[in-house]
């Protein structure tokens, strides 16, 4: 009788271990699937990051060009106003 109980108990243990193994295999598969999804998301976000960095670089270059153009135009406007005032002053002094 004792031998039969030991066999049954061992059989129960083997069954429980097999169930645990099955559950772990499912969890491993789920984690591998999650890993694949995360890697795909990461690749997508890396591409988006590169696109965003490139757009940022281009926008900064445009900003700097506009800043330079505005500075140049403001300089021209100042020179024109100064020149017109100087000419008006000269005309006034000559009359």
PDB file of N, CA, C and O in Angstrom:
ATOM      1  N   UNK A   1       0.816  -1.178   0.000  1.00  0.00           N
ATOM      2  CA  UNK A   1       0.000   0.000   0.000  1.00  0.00           C
ATOM      3  C   UNK A   1       0.873   1.262   0.000  1.00  0.00           C
ATOM      4  O   UNK A   1       0.574   2.231  -0.698  1.00  0.00           O
ATOM      5  N   UNK A   2       1.898   1.240   0.748  1.00  0.00           N
ATOM      6  CA  UNK A   2       2.747   2.410   0.830  1.00  0.00           C
ATOM      7  C   UNK A   2       3.383   2.725  -0.518  1.00  0.00           C
ATOM      8  O   UNK A   2       3.479   3.892  -0.897  1.00  0.00           O
ATOM      9  N   UNK A   3       3.809   1.725  -1.228  1.00  0.00           N
ATOM     10  CA  UNK A   3       4.416   1.910  -2.540  1.00  0.00           C
ATOM     11  C   UNK A   3       3.409   2.514  -3.516  1.00  0.00           C
ATOM     12  O   UNK A   3       3.770   3.370  -4.323  1.00  0.00           O
ATOM     13  N   UNK A   4       2.209   2.098  -3.456  1.00  0.00           N
ATOM     14  CA  UNK A   4       1.158   2.613  -4.327  1.00  0.00           C
ATOM     15  C   UNK A   4       0.896   4.096  -4.036  1.00  0.00           C
ATOM     16  O   UNK A   4       0.707   4.888  -4.959  1.00  0.00           O
ATOM     17  N   UNK A   5       0.886   4.457  -2.783  1.00  0.00           N
ATOM     18  CA  UNK A   5       0.682   5.855  -2.401  1.00  0.00           C
ATOM     19  C   UNK A   5       1.846   6.720  -2.885  1.00  0.00           C
ATOM     20  O   UNK A   5       1.636   7.835  -3.363  1.00  0.00           O
ATOM     21  N   UNK A   6       3.059   6.214  -2.763  1.00  0.00           N
ATOM     22  CA  UNK A   6       4.234   6.952  -3.226  1.00  0.00           C
ATOM     23  C   UNK A   6       4.172   7.173  -4.728  1.00  0.00           C
ATOM     24  O   UNK A   6       4.496   8.250  -5.228  1.00  0.00           O
ATOM     25  N   UNK A   7       3.745   6.118  -5.447  1.00  0.00           N
ATOM     26  CA  UNK A   7       3.642   6.225  -6.903  1.00  0.00           C
ATOM     27  C   UNK A   7       2.593   7.252  -7.279  1.00  0.00           C
ATOM     28  O   UNK A   7       2.801   8.078  -8.167  1.00  0.00           O
ATOM     29  N   UNK A   8       1.469   7.189  -6.594  1.00  0.00           N
ATOM     30  CA  UNK A   8       0.400   8.144  -6.875  1.00  0.00           C
ATOM     31  C   UNK A   8       0.840   9.563  -6.519  1.00  0.00           C
ATOM     32  O   UNK A   8       0.564  10.499  -7.269  1.00  0.00           O
ATOM     33  N   UNK A   9       1.489   9.724  -5.439  1.00  0.00           N
ATOM     34  CA  UNK A   9       1.959  11.033  -5.033  1.00  0.00           C
ATOM     35  C   UNK A   9       2.988  11.543  -6.030  1.00  0.00           C
ATOM     36  O   UNK A   9       2.960  12.720  -6.390  1.00  0.00           O
ATOM     37  N   UNK A  10       3.885  10.694  -6.478  1.00  0.00           N
ATOM     38  CA  UNK A  10       4.868  11.087  -7.478  1.00  0.00           C
ATOM     39  C   UNK A  10       4.183  11.441  -8.796  1.00  0.00           C
ATOM     40  O   UNK A  10       4.585  12.380  -9.482  1.00  0.00           O
ATOM     41  N   UNK A  11       3.156  10.688  -9.136  1.00  0.00           N
ATOM     42  CA  UNK A  11       2.393  10.955 -10.352  1.00  0.00           C
ATOM     43  C   UNK A  11       1.718  12.326 -10.242  1.00  0.00           C
ATOM     44  O   UNK A  11       1.691  13.098 -11.200  1.00  0.00           O
ATOM     45  N   UNK A  12       1.177  12.611  -9.060  1.00  0.00           N
ATOM     46  CA  UNK A  12       0.559  13.913  -8.838  1.00  0.00           C
ATOM     47  C   UNK A  12       1.587  15.040  -8.971  1.00  0.00           C
ATOM     48  O   UNK A  12       1.314  16.076  -9.576  1.00  0.00           O
ATOM     49  N   UNK A  13       2.761  14.823  -8.401  1.00  0.00           N
ATOM     50  CA  UNK A  13       3.817  15.822  -8.476  1.00  0.00           C
ATOM     51  C   UNK A  13       4.231  16.058  -9.927  1.00  0.00           C
ATOM     52  O   UNK A  13       4.395  17.199 -10.358  1.00  0.00           O
ATOM     53  N   UNK A  14       4.397  14.962 -10.676  1.00  0.00           N
ATOM     54  CA  UNK A  14       4.763  15.085 -12.092  1.00  0.00           C
ATOM     55  C   UNK A  14       3.677  15.850 -12.841  1.00  0.00           C
ATOM     56  O   UNK A  14       3.988  16.715 -13.660  1.00  0.00           O
ATOM     57  N   UNK A  15       2.424  15.551 -12.576  1.00  0.00           N
ATOM     58  CA  UNK A  15       1.311  16.237 -13.234  1.00  0.00           C
ATOM     59  C   UNK A  15       1.346  17.732 -12.915  1.00  0.00           C
ATOM     60  O   UNK A  15       1.200  18.564 -13.810  1.00  0.00           O
ATOM     61  N   UNK A  16       1.540  18.070 -11.642  1.00  0.00           N
ATOM     62  CA  UNK A  16       1.597  19.473 -11.234  1.00  0.00           C
ATOM     63  C   UNK A  16       2.779  20.190 -11.875  1.00  0.00           C
ATOM     64  O   UNK A  16       2.661  21.338 -12.304  1.00  0.00           O
ATOM     65  N   UNK A  17       3.906  19.514 -11.936  1.00  0.00           N
ATOM     66  CA  UNK A  17       5.083  20.104 -12.580  1.00  0.00           C
ATOM     67  C   UNK A  17       4.849  20.316 -14.070  1.00  0.00           C
ATOM     68  O   UNK A  17       5.272  21.326 -14.631  1.00  0.00           O
ATOM     69  N   UNK A  18       4.174  19.365 -14.709  1.00  0.00           N
ATOM     70  CA  UNK A  18       3.849  19.513 -16.132  1.00  0.00           C
ATOM     71  C   UNK A  18       2.897  20.697 -16.361  1.00  0.00           C
ATOM     72  O   UNK A  18       3.025  21.435 -17.338  1.00  0.00           O
ATOM     73  N   UNK A  19       1.945  20.858 -15.441  1.00  0.00           N
ATOM     74  CA  UNK A  19       1.017  21.997 -15.536  1.00  0.00           C
ATOM     75  C   UNK A  19       1.762  23.322 -15.362  1.00  0.00           C
ATOM     76  O   UNK A  19       1.518  24.298 -16.071  1.00  0.00           O
ATOM     77  N   UNK A  20       2.674  23.316 -14.397  1.00  0.00           N
ATOM     78  CA  UNK A  20       3.497  24.512 -14.181  1.00  0.00           C
ATOM     79  C   UNK A  20       4.352  24.799 -15.408  1.00  0.00           C
ATOM     80  O   UNK A  20       4.500  25.951 -15.815  1.00  0.00           O
ATOM     81  N   UNK A  21       4.910  23.756 -15.988  1.00  0.00           N
ATOM     82  CA  UNK A  21       5.732  23.907 -17.194  1.00  0.00           C
ATOM     83  C   UNK A  21       4.889  24.462 -18.341  1.00  0.00           C
ATOM     84  O   UNK A  21       5.339  25.337 -19.081  1.00  0.00           O
ATOM     85  N   UNK A  22       3.677  23.957 -18.484  1.00  0.00           N
ATOM     86  CA  UNK A  22       2.778  24.440 -19.537  1.00  0.00           C
ATOM     87  C   UNK A  22       2.456  25.922 -19.332  1.00  0.00           C
ATOM     88  O   UNK A  22       2.466  26.706 -20.281  1.00  0.00           O
ATOM     89  N   UNK A  23       2.171  26.294 -18.075  1.00  0.00           N
ATOM     90  CA  UNK A  23       1.864  27.692 -17.766  1.00  0.00           C
ATOM     91  C   UNK A  23       3.072  28.578 -18.054  1.00  0.00           C
ATOM     92  O   UNK A  23       2.924  29.658 -18.626  1.00  0.00           O
ATOM     93  N   UNK A  24       4.253  28.136 -17.668  1.00  0.00           N
ATOM     94  CA  UNK A  24       5.470  28.912 -17.925  1.00  0.00           C
ATOM     95  C   UNK A  24       5.725  29.058 -19.422  1.00  0.00           C
ATOM     96  O   UNK A  24       6.141  30.122 -19.881  1.00  0.00           O
ATOM     97  N   UNK A  25       5.478  28.000 -20.178  1.00  0.00           N
ATOM     98  CA  UNK A  25       5.658  28.054 -21.634  1.00  0.00           C
ATOM     99  C   UNK A  25       4.723  29.101 -22.236  1.00  0.00           C
ATOM    100  O   UNK A  25       5.126  29.851 -23.125  1.00  0.00           O
ATOM    101  N   UNK A  26       3.477  29.159 -21.759  1.00  0.00           N
ATOM    102  CA  UNK A  26       2.526  30.164 -22.242  1.00  0.00           C
ATOM    103  C   UNK A  26       2.997  31.574 -21.887  1.00  0.00           C
ATOM    104  O   UNK A  26       2.889  32.494 -22.698  1.00  0.00           O
ATOM    105  N   UNK A  27       3.518  31.737 -20.672  1.00  0.00           N
ATOM    106  CA  UNK A  27       4.026  33.048 -20.262  1.00  0.00           C
ATOM    107  C   UNK A  27       5.247  33.448 -21.084  1.00  0.00           C
ATOM    108  O   UNK A  27       5.398  34.612 -21.453  1.00  0.00           O
ATOM    109  N   UNK A  28       6.118  32.481 -21.369  1.00  0.00           N
ATOM    110  CA  UNK A  28       7.293  32.752 -22.211  1.00  0.00           C
ATOM    111  C   UNK A  28       6.848  33.190 -23.592  1.00  0.00           C
ATOM    112  O   UNK A  28       7.363  34.171 -24.128  1.00  0.00           O
ATOM    113  N   UNK A  29       5.888  32.469 -24.179  1.00  0.00           N
ATOM    114  CA  UNK A  29       5.374  32.835 -25.503  1.00  0.00           C
ATOM    115  C   UNK A  29       4.761  34.239 -25.486  1.00  0.00           C
ATOM    116  O   UNK A  29       4.954  35.025 -26.414  1.00  0.00           O
ATOM    117  N   UNK A  30       4.025  34.537 -24.421  1.00  0.00           N
ATOM    118  CA  UNK A  30       3.401  35.857 -24.305  1.00  0.00           C
ATOM    119  C   UNK A  30       4.467  36.943 -24.201  1.00  0.00           C
ATOM    120  O   UNK A  30       4.361  37.987 -24.844  1.00  0.00           O
ATOM    121  N   UNK A  31       5.490  36.696 -23.394  1.00  0.00           N
ATOM    122  CA  UNK A  31       6.567  37.678 -23.247  1.00  0.00           C
ATOM    123  C   UNK A  31       7.336  37.859 -24.552  1.00  0.00           C
ATOM    124  O   UNK A  31       7.727  38.975 -24.892  1.00  0.00           O
ATOM    125  N   UNK A  32       7.554  36.771 -25.282  1.00  0.00           N
ATOM    126  CA  UNK A  32       8.240  36.884 -26.575  1.00  0.00           C
ATOM    127  C   UNK A  32       7.402  37.688 -27.557  1.00  0.00           C
ATOM    128  O   UNK A  32       7.931  38.482 -28.335  1.00  0.00           O
ATOM    129  N   UNK A  33       6.098  37.477 -27.515  1.00  0.00           N
ATOM    130  CA  UNK A  33       5.200  38.250 -28.369  1.00  0.00           C
ATOM    131  C   UNK A  33       5.247  39.731 -27.989  1.00  0.00           C
ATOM    132  O   UNK A  33       5.332  40.598 -28.859  1.00  0.00           O
ATOM    133  N   UNK A  34       5.190  40.014 -26.688  1.00  0.00           N
ATOM    134  CA  UNK A  34       5.291  41.397 -26.205  1.00  0.00           C
ATOM    135  C   UNK A  34       6.605  42.022 -26.648  1.00  0.00           C
ATOM    136  O   UNK A  34       6.647  43.176 -27.074  1.00  0.00           O
ATOM    137  N   UNK A  35       7.673  41.245 -26.542  1.00  0.00           N
ATOM    138  CA  UNK A  35       8.989  41.743 -26.938  1.00  0.00           C
ATOM    139  C   UNK A  35       8.981  42.136 -28.412  1.00  0.00           C
ATOM    140  O   UNK A  35       9.507  43.187 -28.779  1.00  0.00           O
ATOM    141  N   UNK A  36       8.389  41.296 -29.253  1.00  0.00           N
ATOM    142  CA  UNK A  36       8.309  41.598 -30.682  1.00  0.00           C
ATOM    143  C   UNK A  36       7.514  42.864 -30.951  1.00  0.00           C
ATOM    144  O   UNK A  36       7.909  43.691 -31.773  1.00  0.00           O
ATOM    145  N   UNK A  37       6.395  43.013 -30.258  1.00  0.00           N
ATOM    146  CA  UNK A  37       5.576  44.217 -30.433  1.00  0.00           C
ATOM    147  C   UNK A  37       6.333  45.468 -29.987  1.00  0.00           C
ATOM    148  O   UNK A  37       6.291  46.507 -30.646  1.00  0.00           O
ATOM    149  N   UNK A  38       7.019  45.346 -28.862  1.00  0.00           N
ATOM    150  CA  UNK A  38       7.779  46.484 -28.344  1.00  0.00           C
ATOM    151  C   UNK A  38       8.914  46.844 -29.301  1.00  0.00           C
ATOM    152  O   UNK A  38       9.182  48.023 -29.531  1.00  0.00           O
ATOM    153  N   UNK A  39       9.577  45.837 -29.858  1.00  0.00           N
ATOM    154  CA  UNK A  39      10.649  46.114 -30.818  1.00  0.00           C
ATOM    155  C   UNK A  39      10.103  46.828 -32.047  1.00  0.00           C
ATOM    156  O   UNK A  39      10.728  47.759 -32.556  1.00  0.00           O
ATOM    157  N   UNK A  40       8.931  46.391 -32.528  1.00  0.00           N
ATOM    158  CA  UNK A  40       8.311  47.072 -33.672  1.00  0.00           C
ATOM    159  C   UNK A  40       7.972  48.516 -33.322  1.00  0.00           C
ATOM    160  O   UNK A  40       8.219  49.428 -34.110  1.00  0.00           O
ATOM    161  N   UNK A  41       7.397  48.718 -32.119  1.00  0.00           N
ATOM    162  CA  UNK A  41       7.084  50.079 -31.679  1.00  0.00           C
ATOM    163  C   UNK A  41       8.359  50.907 -31.576  1.00  0.00           C
ATOM    164  O   UNK A  41       8.392  52.068 -31.985  1.00  0.00           O
ATOM    165  N   UNK A  42       9.399  50.305 -31.029  1.00  0.00           N
ATOM    166  CA  UNK A  42      10.666  51.016 -30.863  1.00  0.00           C
ATOM    167  C   UNK A  42      11.238  51.429 -32.215  1.00  0.00           C
ATOM    168  O   UNK A  42      11.723  52.550 -32.365  1.00  0.00           O
ATOM    169  N   UNK A  43      11.186  50.537 -33.195  1.00  0.00           N
ATOM    170  CA  UNK A  43      11.669  50.876 -34.535  1.00  0.00           C
ATOM    171  C   UNK A  43      10.852  52.043 -35.109  1.00  0.00           C
ATOM    172  O   UNK A  43      11.396  52.967 -35.713  1.00  0.00           O
ATOM    173  N   UNK A  44       9.533  51.972 -34.902  1.00  0.00           N
ATOM    174  CA  UNK A  44       8.656  53.048 -35.393  1.00  0.00           C
ATOM    175  C   UNK A  44       9.013  54.372 -34.712  1.00  0.00           C
ATOM    176  O   UNK A  44       9.148  55.399 -35.378  1.00  0.00           O
ATOM    177  N   UNK A  45       9.164  54.345 -33.396  1.00  0.00           N
ATOM    178  CA  UNK A  45       9.481  55.579 -32.671  1.00  0.00           C
ATOM    179  C   UNK A  45      10.867  56.092 -33.015  1.00  0.00           C
ATOM    180  O   UNK A  45      11.079  57.304 -33.051  1.00  0.00           O
ATOM    181  N   UNK A  46      11.811  55.204 -33.267  1.00  0.00           N
ATOM    182  CA  UNK A  46      13.143  55.645 -33.691  1.00  0.00           C
ATOM    183  C   UNK A  46      13.070  56.355 -35.043  1.00  0.00           C
ATOM    184  O   UNK A  46      13.726  57.375 -35.254  1.00  0.00           O
ATOM    185  N   UNK A  47      12.259  55.800 -35.962  1.00  0.00           N
ATOM    186  CA  UNK A  47      12.070  56.457 -37.256  1.00  0.00           C
ATOM    187  C   UNK A  47      11.412  57.818 -37.070  1.00  0.00           C
ATOM    188  O   UNK A  47      11.816  58.802 -37.689  1.00  0.00           O
ATOM    189  N   UNK A  48      10.393  57.867 -36.212  1.00  0.00           N
ATOM    190  CA  UNK A  48       9.705  59.133 -35.956  1.00  0.00           C
ATOM    191  C   UNK A  48      10.652  60.143 -35.308  1.00  0.00           C
ATOM    192  O   UNK A  48      10.600  61.337 -35.603  1.00  0.00           O
ATOM    193  N   UNK A  49      11.515  59.648 -34.425  1.00  0.00           N
ATOM    194  CA  UNK A  49      12.492  60.526 -33.783  1.00  0.00           C
ATOM    195  C   UNK A  49      13.448  61.114 -34.813  1.00  0.00           C
ATOM    196  O   UNK A  49      13.762  62.303 -34.761  1.00  0.00           O
ATOM    197  N   UNK A  50      13.912  60.288 -35.748  1.00  0.00           N
ATOM    198  CA  UNK A  50      14.800  60.793 -36.802  1.00  0.00           C
ATOM    199  C   UNK A  50      14.097  61.830 -37.663  1.00  0.00           C
ATOM    200  O   UNK A  50      14.673  62.863 -38.003  1.00  0.00           O
ATOM    201  N   UNK A  51      12.857  61.548 -38.011  1.00  0.00           N
ATOM    202  CA  UNK A  51      12.077  62.497 -38.816  1.00  0.00           C
ATOM    203  C   UNK A  51      11.913  63.811 -38.057  1.00  0.00           C
ATOM    204  O   UNK A  51      12.085  64.890 -38.625  1.00  0.00           O
ATOM    205  N   UNK A  52      11.582  63.713 -36.777  1.00  0.00           N
ATOM    206  CA  UNK A  52      11.396  64.905 -35.955  1.00  0.00           C
ATOM    207  C   UNK A  52      12.698  65.689 -35.825  1.00  0.00           C
ATOM    208  O   UNK A  52      12.698  66.916 -35.923  1.00  0.00           O
ATOM    209  N   UNK A  53      13.806  64.985 -35.604  1.00  0.00           N
ATOM    210  CA  UNK A  53      15.107  65.663 -35.512  1.00  0.00           C
ATOM    211  C   UNK A  53      15.450  66.371 -36.818  1.00  0.00           C
ATOM    212  O   UNK A  53      15.952  67.495 -36.799  1.00  0.00           O
ATOM    213  N   UNK A  54      15.185  65.723 -37.952  1.00  0.00           N
ATOM    214  CA  UNK A  54      15.448  66.352 -39.248  1.00  0.00           C
ATOM    215  C   UNK A  54      14.559  67.578 -39.450  1.00  0.00           C
ATOM    216  O   UNK A  54      15.025  68.622 -39.905  1.00  0.00           O
ATOM    217  N   UNK A  55      13.274  67.445 -39.109  1.00  0.00           N
ATOM    218  CA  UNK A  55      12.363  68.587 -39.231  1.00  0.00           C
ATOM    219  C   UNK A  55      12.807  69.732 -38.340  1.00  0.00           C
ATOM    220  O   UNK A  55      12.757  70.896 -38.738  1.00  0.00           O
ATOM    221  N   UNK A  56      13.242  69.398 -37.137  1.00  0.00           N
ATOM    222  CA  UNK A  56      13.724  70.427 -36.217  1.00  0.00           C
ATOM    223  C   UNK A  56      14.943  71.139 -36.782  1.00  0.00           C
ATOM    224  O   UNK A  56      15.048  72.363 -36.700  1.00  0.00           O
ATOM    225  N   UNK A  57      15.857  70.375 -37.350  1.00  0.00           N
ATOM    226  CA  UNK A  57      17.063  70.957 -37.945  1.00  0.00           C
ATOM    227  C   UNK A  57      16.694  71.914 -39.082  1.00  0.00           C
ATOM    228  O   UNK A  57      17.213  73.028 -39.163  1.00  0.00           O
ATOM    229  N   UNK A  58      15.793  71.466 -39.956  1.00  0.00           N
ATOM    230  CA  UNK A  58      15.379  72.296 -41.090  1.00  0.00           C
ATOM    231  C   UNK A  58      14.670  73.559 -40.605  1.00  0.00           C
ATOM    232  O   UNK A  58      14.924  74.648 -41.120  1.00  0.00           O
ATOM    233  N   UNK A  59      13.789  73.422 -39.623  1.00  0.00           N
ATOM    234  CA  UNK A  59      13.064  74.587 -39.101  1.00  0.00           C
ATOM    235  C   UNK A  59      14.027  75.582 -38.460  1.00  0.00           C
ATOM    236  O   UNK A  59      13.870  76.793 -38.609  1.00  0.00           O
ATOM    237  N   UNK A  60      15.018  75.065 -37.749  1.00  0.00           N
ATOM    238  CA  UNK A  60      16.016  75.968 -37.147  1.00  0.00           C
ATOM    239  C   UNK A  60      16.807  76.701 -38.228  1.00  0.00           C
ATOM    240  O   UNK A  60      17.102  77.889 -38.091  1.00  0.00           O
ATOM    241  N   UNK A  61      17.149  75.985 -39.306  1.00  0.00           N
ATOM    242  CA  UNK A  61      17.863  76.631 -40.412  1.00  0.00           C
ATOM    243  C   UNK A  61      16.999  77.716 -41.047  1.00  0.00           C
ATOM    244  O   UNK A  61      17.483  78.810 -41.335  1.00  0.00           O
ATOM    245  N   UNK A  62      15.710  77.408 -41.265  1.00  0.00           N
ATOM    246  CA  UNK A  62      14.800  78.417 -41.815  1.00  0.00           C
ATOM    247  C   UNK A  62      14.696  79.610 -40.876  1.00  0.00           C
ATOM    248  O   UNK A  62      14.705  80.759 -41.317  1.00  0.00           O
ATOM    249  N   UNK A  63      14.598  79.333 -39.588  1.00  0.00           N
ATOM    250  CA  UNK A  63      14.500  80.402 -38.599  1.00  0.00           C
ATOM    251  C   UNK A  63      15.724  81.306 -38.663  1.00  0.00           C
ATOM    252  O   UNK A  63      15.607  82.532 -38.652  1.00  0.00           O
ATOM    253  N   UNK A  64      16.888  80.693 -38.729  1.00  0.00           N
ATOM    254  CA  UNK A  64      18.122  81.475 -38.797  1.00  0.00           C
ATOM    255  C   UNK A  64      18.191  82.290 -40.086  1.00  0.00           C
ATOM    256  O   UNK A  64      18.647  83.434 -40.078  1.00  0.00           O
ATOM    257  N   UNK A  65      17.732  81.696 -41.205  1.00  0.00           N
ATOM    258  CA  UNK A  65      17.703  82.448 -42.462  1.00  0.00           C
ATOM    259  C   UNK A  65      16.748  83.636 -42.370  1.00  0.00           C
ATOM    260  O   UNK A  65      17.069  84.739 -42.814  1.00  0.00           O
ATOM    261  N   UNK A  66      15.584  83.401 -41.796  1.00  0.00           N
ATOM    262  CA  UNK A  66      14.628  84.492 -41.629  1.00  0.00           C
ATOM    263  C   UNK A  66      15.182  85.559 -40.699  1.00  0.00           C
ATOM    264  O   UNK A  66      15.022  86.755 -40.946  1.00  0.00           O
ATOM    265  N   UNK A  67      15.830  85.123 -39.634  1.00  0.00           N
ATOM    266  CA  UNK A  67      16.417  86.069 -38.695  1.00  0.00           C
ATOM    267  C   UNK A  67      17.466  86.945 -39.394  1.00  0.00           C
ATOM    268  O   UNK A  67      17.522  88.157 -39.191  1.00  0.00           O
ATOM    269  N   UNK A  68      18.286  86.300 -40.215  1.00  0.00           N
ATOM    270  CA  UNK A  68      19.287  87.047 -40.980  1.00  0.00           C
ATOM    271  C   UNK A  68      18.657  87.998 -41.971  1.00  0.00           C
ATOM    272  O   UNK A  68      19.094  89.140 -42.115  1.00  0.00           O
ATOM    273  N   UNK A  69      17.618  87.520 -42.662  1.00  0.00           N
ATOM    274  CA  UNK A  69      16.922  88.373 -43.638  1.00  0.00           C
ATOM    275  C   UNK A  69      16.274  89.569 -42.956  1.00  0.00           C
ATOM    276  O   UNK A  69      16.348  90.692 -43.454  1.00  0.00           O
ATOM    277  N   UNK A  70      15.643  89.325 -41.822  1.00  0.00           N
ATOM    278  CA  UNK A  70      14.997  90.419 -41.081  1.00  0.00           C
ATOM    279  C   UNK A  70      16.041  91.439 -40.636  1.00  0.00           C
ATOM    280  O   UNK A  70      15.838  92.646 -40.760  1.00  0.00           O
ATOM    281  N   UNK A  71      17.154  90.940 -40.121  1.00  0.00           N
ATOM    282  CA  UNK A  71      18.228  91.847 -39.700  1.00  0.00           C
ATOM    283  C   UNK A  71      18.748  92.669 -40.863  1.00  0.00           C
ATOM    284  O   UNK A  71      18.979  93.871 -40.730  1.00  0.00           O
ATOM    285  N   UNK A  72      18.930  92.022 -41.999  1.00  0.00           N
ATOM    286  CA  UNK A  72      19.423  92.727 -43.191  1.00  0.00           C
ATOM    287  C   UNK A  72      18.416  93.779 -43.646  1.00  0.00           C
ATOM    288  O   UNK A  72      18.790  94.918 -43.929  1.00  0.00           O
ATOM    289  N   UNK A  73      17.154  93.404 -43.715  1.00  0.00           N
ATOM    290  CA  UNK A  73      16.120  94.355 -44.142  1.00  0.00           C
ATOM    291  C   UNK A  73      15.984  95.509 -43.159  1.00  0.00           C
ATOM    292  O   UNK A  73      15.829  96.660 -43.568  1.00  0.00           O
ATOM    293  N   UNK A  74      16.042  95.209 -41.867  1.00  0.00           N
ATOM    294  CA  UNK A  74      15.984  96.290 -40.879  1.00  0.00           C
ATOM    295  C   UNK A  74      17.168  97.235 -41.044  1.00  0.00           C
ATOM    296  O   UNK A  74      17.031  98.448 -40.885  1.00  0.00           O
ATOM    297  N   UNK A  75      18.323  96.675 -41.361  1.00  0.00           N
ATOM    298  CA  UNK A  75      19.494  97.514 -41.623  1.00  0.00           C
ATOM    299  C   UNK A  75      19.285  98.412 -42.827  1.00  0.00           C
ATOM    300  O   UNK A  75      19.621  99.596 -42.799  1.00  0.00           O
ATOM    301  N   UNK A  76      18.729  97.840 -43.884  1.00  0.00           N
ATOM    302  CA  UNK A  76      18.458  98.627 -45.086  1.00  0.00           C
ATOM    303  C   UNK A  76      17.429  99.727 -44.811  1.00  0.00           C
ATOM    304  O   UNK A  76      17.566 100.857 -45.278  1.00  0.00           O
ATOM    305  N   UNK A  77      16.412  99.374 -44.055  1.00  0.00           N
ATOM    306  CA  UNK A  77      15.381 100.364 -43.709  1.00  0.00           C
ATOM    307  C   UNK A  77      16.000 101.506 -42.903  1.00  0.00           C
ATOM    308  O   UNK A  77      15.736 102.682 -43.156  1.00  0.00           O
ATOM    309  N   UNK A  78      16.827 101.131 -41.931  1.00  0.00           N
ATOM    310  CA  UNK A  78      17.491 102.153 -41.122  1.00  0.00           C
ATOM    311  C   UNK A  78      18.363 103.055 -41.989  1.00  0.00           C
ATOM    312  O   UNK A  78      18.328 104.279 -41.862  1.00  0.00           O
ATOM    313  N   UNK A  79      19.144 102.434 -42.871  1.00  0.00           N
ATOM    314  CA  UNK A  79      20.021 103.222 -43.748  1.00  0.00           C
ATOM    315  C   UNK A  79      19.222 104.148 -44.658  1.00  0.00           C
ATOM    316  O   UNK A  79      19.603 105.297 -44.882  1.00  0.00           O
ATOM    317  N   UNK A  80      18.109 103.634 -45.179  1.00  0.00           N
ATOM    318  CA  UNK A  80      17.276 104.441 -46.074  1.00  0.00           C
ATOM    319  C   UNK A  80      16.694 105.632 -45.311  1.00  0.00           C
ATOM    320  O   UNK A  80      16.707 106.761 -45.803  1.00  0.00           O
ATOM    321  N   UNK A  81      16.185 105.368 -44.106  1.00  0.00           N
ATOM    322  CA  UNK A  81      15.615 106.459 -43.308  1.00  0.00           C
ATOM    323  C   UNK A  81      16.692 107.482 -42.957  1.00  0.00           C
ATOM    324  O   UNK A  81      16.475 108.691 -43.034  1.00  0.00           O
ATOM    325  N   UNK A  82      17.846 106.972 -42.574  1.00  0.00           N
ATOM    326  CA  UNK A  82      18.944 107.875 -42.220  1.00  0.00           C
ATOM    327  C   UNK A  82      19.345 108.711 -43.438  1.00  0.00           C
ATOM    328  O   UNK A  82      19.559 109.920 -43.341  1.00  0.00           O
ATOM    329  N   UNK A  83      19.440 108.033 -44.588  1.00  0.00           N
ATOM    330  CA  UNK A  83      19.826 108.721 -45.824  1.00  0.00           C
ATOM    331  C   UNK A  83      18.793 109.770 -46.198  1.00  0.00           C
ATOM    332  O   UNK A  83      19.149 110.881 -46.594  1.00  0.00           O
ATOM    333  N   UNK A  84      17.525 109.429 -46.076  1.00  0.00           N
ATOM    334  CA  UNK A  84      16.466 110.398 -46.406  1.00  0.00           C
ATOM    335  C   UNK A  84      16.495 111.579 -45.453  1.00  0.00           C
ATOM    336  O   UNK A  84      16.321 112.723 -45.873  1.00  0.00           O
ATOM    337  N   UNK A  85      16.716 111.307 -44.167  1.00  0.00           N
ATOM    338  CA  UNK A  85      16.801 112.398 -43.191  1.00  0.00           C
ATOM    339  C   UNK A  85      18.014 113.285 -43.479  1.00  0.00           C
ATOM    340  O   UNK A  85      17.946 114.511 -43.388  1.00  0.00           O
ATOM    341  N   UNK A  86      19.113 112.637 -43.827  1.00  0.00           N
ATOM    342  CA  UNK A  86      20.331 113.399 -44.130  1.00  0.00           C
ATOM    343  C   UNK A  86      20.114 114.287 -45.355  1.00  0.00           C
ATOM    344  O   UNK A  86      20.488 115.459 -45.366  1.00  0.00           O
ATOM    345  N   UNK A  87      19.491 113.689 -46.402  1.00  0.00           N
ATOM    346  CA  UNK A  87      19.222 114.477 -47.618  1.00  0.00           C
ATOM    347  C   UNK A  87      18.271 115.627 -47.313  1.00  0.00           C
ATOM    348  O   UNK A  87      18.456 116.740 -47.807  1.00  0.00           O
ATOM    349  N   UNK A  88      17.255 115.358 -46.501  1.00  0.00           N
ATOM    350  CA  UNK A  88      16.299 116.429 -46.145  1.00  0.00           C
ATOM    351  C   UNK A  88      17.000 117.521 -45.364  1.00  0.00           C
ATOM    352  O   UNK A  88      16.749 118.708 -45.572  1.00  0.00           O
ATOM    353  N   UNK A  89      17.884 117.113 -44.464  1.00  0.00           N
ATOM    354  CA  UNK A  89      18.635 118.091 -43.678  1.00  0.00           C
ATOM    355  C   UNK A  89      19.528 118.926 -44.587  1.00  0.00           C
ATOM    356  O   UNK A  89      19.638 120.139 -44.406  1.00  0.00           O
ATOM    357  N   UNK A  90      20.165 118.286 -45.559  1.00  0.00           N
ATOM    358  CA  UNK A  90      21.035 119.001 -46.500  1.00  0.00           C
ATOM    359  C   UNK A  90      20.224 119.997 -47.323  1.00  0.00           C
ATOM    360  O   UNK A  90      20.650 121.134 -47.530  1.00  0.00           O
ATOM    361  N   UNK A  91      19.041 119.559 -47.794  1.00  0.00           N
ATOM    362  CA  UNK A  91      18.186 120.456 -48.572  1.00  0.00           C
ATOM    363  C   UNK A  91      17.755 121.653 -47.721  1.00  0.00           C
ATOM    364  O   UNK A  91      17.739 122.797 -48.175  1.00  0.00           O
ATOM    365  N   UNK A  92      17.409 121.343 -46.480  1.00  0.00           N
ATOM    366  CA  UNK A  92      16.975 122.416 -45.583  1.00  0.00           C
ATOM    367  C   UNK A  92      18.099 123.414 -45.337  1.00  0.00           C
ATOM    368  O   UNK A  92      17.879 124.625 -45.338  1.00  0.00           O
ATOM    369  N   UNK A  93      19.303 122.894 -45.128  1.00  0.00           N
ATOM    370  CA  UNK A  93      20.446 123.768 -44.871  1.00  0.00           C
ATOM    371  C   UNK A  93      20.833 124.571 -46.121  1.00  0.00           C
ATOM    372  O   UNK A  93      21.292 125.708 -46.010  1.00  0.00           O
ATOM    373  N   UNK A  94      20.653 123.992 -47.281  1.00  0.00           N
ATOM    374  CA  UNK A  94      21.011 124.677 -48.521  1.00  0.00           C
ATOM    375  C   UNK A  94      19.992 125.753 -48.901  1.00  0.00           C
ATOM    376  O   UNK A  94      20.307 126.665 -49.665  1.00  0.00           O
ATOM    377  N   UNK A  95      18.804 125.649 -48.382  1.00  0.00           N
ATOM    378  CA  UNK A  95      17.777 126.643 -48.728  1.00  0.00           C
ATOM    379  C   UNK A  95      17.796 127.720 -47.750  1.00  0.00           C
ATOM    380  O   UNK A  95      17.010 128.662 -47.854  1.00  0.00           O
TER     381      UNK A  95
END
